[in-house]
Amino acid sequence: MALTKKRVIDALTTIMGPNGTDIVTGGEVRALDVDENNVRFVLEIDQSLAKEYSKIKETLESYLKKLGAKEVSIVLTAHASKDPPPDLKPKRKPEVKPAQKIPGVDRIVAIASGKGGVGKSTVSSNLACALAAQGRRVGLLDADVYGPSQPRMLGISGRPSSPDGKIIIPLQNHGVTMMSIGLMTDEGQAVVWRGPMIMGALQQMMMQVQWGSLDILIVDLPPGTGDVQMTLAQKTEVSGAIIVSTPQDVALIDARKGIDMFSQLKVPILGMIENMSAHVCPRCGNEEHIFGNGGVLSEAKKIGVPVLAEIPLHRDIRVASDEGAPLVVSDPNSLQAGVFSELAKAMIEKGQA
């Protein structure tokens, strides 16, 4: 019969201490642990009665083994009762699980920003479609749990199916396989989750989605340096990150924090993208740097990474995304779409996609 903590306590109450009470009632027994018929505990004793307790210890070891214990570990201590007894449980080093590869996915590239509103999601959807147009097998994970926008930008609606209740079948459009928490909630419904729930949802969208065979999975991250970024970098093998920023100082301050975060998480920075770099007047052709000029280039030089693209501030980019067909799909021959196409081509040539 397996030993239980109750059986051991009942047995210990039959053993009398030098003070005339059993060692359980007398409070001598501390930190009792019974694990797979192994018994461990502390006997808190009066230092002047050490010899008597040594004999009691020998009696207890013999008695508990007859009761069925495989191993008995008893420590005599004269600590005062206010001090915590020593921990007798076996010391196990915490298991650090290595980062995992997503089955079927060759590489993962994170699109990140330190600040919201810099056009990171617009860049993600256009880049994904540009890569797909050049023959790459592309997936897009919308990891912006609080503000998912990829369903609207890619013109995808409906809910993903799950044949067995475990594996999720993602949806597709414009040659891109996409998964987003926005597909699992009603439009306009707020996602009110704490950190552990967010991390669990992200891991589920990475590991339980049937992505198929992909050359690249683009992960559209939320702004900032929080749980989602840490979970992605620590749980999966991320090939690199692309930092999106506008040229203005406020955006660059937050972009630096994002760069530092990826540095701490050992994720290489593939480069930076300057979004909304300039606005060209459609009537007179005058170029105006509304958010400043050269800030991203200067920052990229400081950290030794390239500026991958300078994307203009243009109405058509915004309209196309709002209508569910990114500009590289709706107007692939436009100058603005050409910026994304050149970026996709360069990534393929470098082996990054």
N, C-alpha and C positions, 0 to 999 in steps of 0.2 A: 504494500500500500504506500502511495506517495505521501511524503511528509508535507504537512501544511503548517502554516504559522500557528494556527490554533492548537494543533497537536503538540507542537514544541512548547508553546506557552503552558499548556496543561501539564506537560512533563516537568517543566522548570519549577512550577508551583509546588512540586513534591520535594524539592531540594531546600533544606533549611540552611540559612546563613548563620554566622557566629553570633548574631544579635538576637537569635531566637525566632525570627520570622523567615518565611520562604523568600528566596532571592527575587521573585517577581514582585510580591507585595512590598518588600523592603526597598524596592527601587534600584537594586544593583544591576538589573539587566537593562542594557541600552542598545539601541541601533540593531535590533534583531532583524536578520534577513534570512529567508529560507528560499532557496532557488535550486530546483531540480535535485532535491534531497541533499543539498549542501547547506549547512547551517553556520551562520556567522553572527557573533554578537560581542558586545563589550560588557565586562563585569566591572562596574564602578565600585571601588572598594575603599575601605579605611586603610591608610598606609600602615598603621600599627598592627593590622590583622593580615598582613601579606601571606604569612605561612599558612594560616587557616584557609585563606581563599585559594592558595595554590593547590591544596588537597582537594578543595571543592571543584576546581577546574578539572583535575584529573578524573574525578568521579563523573563530572558532567560529560566529558569526552567519551568515556566508556559507555555511559548510560545512553547517550544519544545515538551512538553507533549501533547499539543493540536495538534501538528503536527504529533503525533503518537509515540513519544518516550515512552518506558516503564519505563526506568530509566534514569535520568540525573545526571551526576556527574561533577560539575564544581569546580575547585580549583583556588583560588585567590593567586597569588604569586607576590612578588616584586623582584624576582631574576633579575639580570642584563641579558641582551639579550645574552651575551657571555656564560652564564651558561646554561647547558642543562636543559630542563623542567623535572619535575618528571615523571616517567613512571606510567601511571594510569591503565595499563592493569592488569587484575587479576593475582596475583602471583600463578603460578601452579608449583608444584614440578615436576621435570623431572621424567618420568616414567622409572624405572629400571626393565627391564624384567628379570625374573629369567631364569637360564639356563634350556634348554629344553632337554627332552629325545627324541632320534630319534625313531619314531614308530617302534616297533618290535625288537629293539636292546636292549639286556640285559645289556651289558657293553661296554664301549669304552676305549681302551688302546692306548695311543700315544707312538710311537717309535720316539725318538728325539735324537739330537746331537747338540752340540754347534758348531761343525766344520764340514765342508763338507769333503767327501772322506774317512770317517771312516767305511763305509760299512753298514750304517743304513738301506738302502733300501734292501740290500741283506739279512740282518737279518729279516726285515719285511716279505719278501716273503717266506723265509724258515720257519719262525715261523708260518705264516698263513697256509702253506701247512702241517706242522707238526701237528698243531691243527686239521685241517680237516681230516688228516689221523687217528686221534684218536677219530673221531666221532663228533667233535664239528661243529656247524654251524658257518662258518667264513666269514666275509666280510673284504675287504682290500680297504681302501680309500687312493689313492695316492694324498696327499695334497701338494706335492712338485711341485708347479705350474710352476716354472721356469725350473725345470729339471726333468720332470716326467719319471720314468724308469720302473714302474711296468708293463706296457703293454709288454715290451720286456722280462722282467724277468719271467712273467707268461705265455708267449707265446700267448698273446691275441691280436688280430687285429680286425679291423672293427669299425664301429661307433654304439654307443648305440641308440636304437630307443626310440621314444616318441609318443605313440598312440594319446594322446590328446594335445600335445604341452606343457604340464606342467610336468607330471611325466616321469622320465627317467628310462629306463629299463637297468640295468647294465649287464655286460658280465661275463661269468664264465669260469674257467678252473682249473683243479687239485682240484676240490671240493671247490674252493674259489670264492666268488662273489666279483667282482672288479670294481671300478670306478676310472677313472683318466682323468685329463684334456688332457693327451696325446692321449686319444681316440677321442677327439673332434678337434684335430689339425693335420695337416700333419706332418709326421716325418721330423725333421730338421727345422720346422717352429718355430721361436722364439715367445714366449709369452711376449709381451711388454705392461705390465699393471701397473697401479698405485695401491696404497693400497686399495682404495674403490672397485675397480674392482676385486681385488684378494679376498677381504672379501665377496663380493657378490657371486663370483663363488664358494667359499668354502661352504657358507651357502646353495647354491643351490645343491651342490653335497651331502651335508649331509641330507637336509630336503626334497628335491624333487626327490631323487633317491628311487626307489622301492626296498629297501634292503631285504624285506621279514622278516622272523623270524630268528634272529641271536643270537647265544650265545655270540659272541664277534665281535666287529668291530675294526680292527687294523688300526690306522691312521699313515701312513708314512709321517712324517713332514719334511719340508725343514730344512736345517741347520740354526742356528741362533736363535734370540729371537725377531721375528718381528710380522707383522700383522696376519699371518696365525696362529701362536701359540696363540696369544691373542684372536683371534676370536673363535678358537676351545674351549678354556678354558672358555670364557665368555658366549658363546651362547649355549653350550651343556654340559651335565653332563658327565664329563670325570672321569672314575673310577680310573685311575692312569697313570703314565708315566714311561717308561723304557728308561734310558739314555745309549746310545751306545758311546763308546770311544775306541781309541787305547791307549796303555800304555804310549805313549810319552807325555812329559810335555806340548807341544804346544796344543795337542788335549785336555788334561785335563784342561788347563786354560779355554778353551771355554766351556767344559762340565760343569765346575763350574757355568758359567753364565747361562747355560740352567737349571741347578738345582735350582739356585736362582730365575729364572723367574717363574718356576712352583711353588716354595714356595710362591712367591708373589701372584700368581693366585689361591692359595689354591688347587692345584692339587697334590695328594700324589705321591711320588716317590716309585714305586714298587721295584726298584733295578737298578743295573748297569750291563751292559754286556761289557766284554773286548773282542773286536774283534781284529783279527790279533795278538793274544797274543804271538804266537811262531810259528816258521817254522821248520818242521821236514824234514830233508834231506831224500828223497826217496831211496837214494843209501846206505848211511852209517848210517842213523838213528840218526844223530846228531841233537839235538834240539838247535835252535838259536833264541834268543829274539831280533829280528831285531828292533822293536820299543821300546825296554826297557822291564822292568819286574817289576810287582807289583804295578804299578802306580794306576790302577783302584781299586785294593783291598785296597790300602791305602786311596784313596779318599772315597770309600764306607764306610770304618770304621769311617772316620771323620763325615760323615752325618748320620751314623747309619742305613744304608740300606745294603741289601745283594748283593753280586756279583752273579747274576743269572746264568751266563755262561761265560766260557773262550773259545772263538772260535779260532781255529788255522788259521794261514795264509796258505792257501792251494790252489793250482791251480784248483783243481776239483770244488771247490765252485764257483770260478769265471767263469769257462767254462760252468758249468751247468746253471748259471743265464743268461749268454750271449745267450745260446741256447734255452731259454724259458721254461726250466723245472728245477726248483730249486733242489738242490742236494738231499733233502729229498724225492723227487719224482723220480729223475733219478737214484739214487743209495742209496736207503733208508738204506741199511745194512752197509754202510761205517762208519768208525769211526767219520768222520766229520759230517755226517747226524745225527749220534747218539747224538751229542751235542744238536742239535735243538730238537730232539725228547724228550730228557730228560728235556729240558727247558719247552716244551709244557706240558709234563706230570706233572711237578712240579706246573705249573700255574693252571692246572685243579684241582689238589689236594688242592691247596690253595683257590680255588673258584675265581680265577682271570680270568678264561677263560671258 
